């Protein structure tokens, strides 16, 4: 998460892990998620997208569960499908 935060020059809004839990600042996390989705959508570098796609889908699934809305144009169809796949496999 820190690498993407550094790339975006934004805090992720996710605090340190303590007992397998992390506190999330919903405002900061929402800003981070939107910036991450825009960064991913804007990249056409195949290797970068391949290496980061799973992480981005996971973050989008977490954001969805947290009630953070994204503009539909920030989530291309393949990323939306990958996010749904990740979300289905996550524990509730």
PyMOL commands that set and color helices and strands:
alter all, ss='L'
color gray80, all
select helices_A, chain A and resi 2-8+26-42+46-65+72-74+77-89
alter helices_A, ss='H'
color red, helices_A
deselect
rebuild
show_as cartoon
